[in-house]
């Protein structure tokens, strides 16, 4: 397994956790995973990625909010699925 695949998988998992925790009302835990996901996104910004994945990573890196709203949680869930599918098809 490559470093890129591990980073994408970790980011995807954290984004999924954020969406689920926000939906359950566990905002403090979701905010902690949000901070962790920013770390993965920063590492991924140094990797060569496909265009749409670069856009996702760029969007995550540009978001300066410290907390996660329900609307943002929906977007992060979508990003999680897209990143998971991308990582499954990496060589």
C-alpha positions as CSV (number, residue, x, y, z in Angstrom):
1,X,0.0,0.0,0.0
2,X,1.4,3.4,-1.0
3,X,1.7,6.4,1.2
4,X,-0.8,8.3,-1.0
5,X,-3.3,5.5,-0.6
6,X,-2.9,5.5,3.2
7,X,-3.3,9.3,3.3
8,X,-6.4,9.3,1.2
9,X,-7.9,6.4,3.1
10,X,-7.2,8.2,6.4
11,X,-8.8,11.4,5.2
12,X,-11.8,9.5,3.8
13,X,-12.4,7.8,7.2
14,X,-12.1,11.0,9.2
15,X,-14.5,12.8,6.9
16,X,-17.0,9.9,7.3
17,X,-16.6,10.1,11.1
18,X,-17.2,13.8,11.1
19,X,-20.4,13.4,9.1
20,X,-21.7,10.7,11.4
21,X,-20.7,12.4,14.6
22,X,-22.3,15.7,13.4
23,X,-25.5,13.9,12.6
24,X,-25.6,12.3,16.1
25,X,-25.0,15.7,17.7
26,X,-21.5,14.9,18.9
27,X,-20.1,18.3,17.8
28,X,-17.1,18.2,20.1
29,X,-15.9,14.9,18.7
30,X,-16.6,15.9,15.2
31,X,-14.6,19.1,15.6
32,X,-11.6,17.0,16.8
33,X,-11.8,14.8,13.7
34,X,-12.1,17.9,11.6
35,X,-8.7,19.1,13.0
36,X,-7.2,15.7,12.3
37,X,-8.6,15.7,8.7
38,X,-6.9,19.0,8.1
39,X,-3.6,17.4,8.8
40,X,-4.2,14.6,6.2
41,X,-5.4,17.2,3.6
42,X,-2.2,19.2,4.1
43,X,-0.1,16.2,3.5
44,X,-2.1,15.2,0.4
45,X,-1.6,18.7,-1.0
46,X,2.0,17.7,-1.6
47,X,1.1,14.7,-3.6
48,X,0.3,14.4,-7.3
49,X,-3.5,13.7,-7.6
50,X,-6.2,13.7,-10.2
51,X,-8.0,17.0,-10.8
52,X,-11.1,16.4,-8.8
53,X,-9.2,15.0,-5.9
54,X,-6.9,18.1,-5.9
55,X,-10.1,20.2,-5.8
56,X,-11.4,18.3,-2.8
57,X,-8.1,18.7,-1.0
58,X,-7.8,22.3,-1.9
59,X,-11.3,23.0,-0.6
60,X,-10.5,21.2,2.7
61,X,-7.3,23.2,3.1
62,X,-9.0,26.5,2.3
63,X,-11.7,26.0,4.9
64,X,-10.7,27.9,8.0
65,X,-13.8,27.1,10.1
66,X,-13.0,25.4,13.4
67,X,-16.4,23.7,13.7
68,X,-18.6,21.6,11.5
69,X,-22.1,22.6,10.5
70,X,-24.7,20.1,9.4
71,X,-24.4,21.5,5.8
72,X,-20.7,21.1,5.9
73,X,-21.1,17.6,7.3
74,X,-23.1,16.6,4.2
75,X,-20.4,17.9,1.9
76,X,-17.7,16.1,3.9
77,X,-19.7,12.8,3.6
78,X,-19.8,13.2,-0.2
79,X,-16.0,14.0,-0.2
80,X,-15.5,10.8,1.9
81,X,-17.2,8.6,-0.6
82,X,-15.4,10.2,-3.6
83,X,-12.0,9.8,-1.9
84,X,-12.7,6.2,-0.8
85,X,-13.6,5.3,-4.4
86,X,-10.5,7.0,-5.7
87,X,-8.3,5.2,-3.2
88,X,-9.8,1.8,-4.2
89,X,-8.7,2.3,-7.8
90,X,-5.2,3.5,-7.1
91,X,-2.4,1.2,-8.2
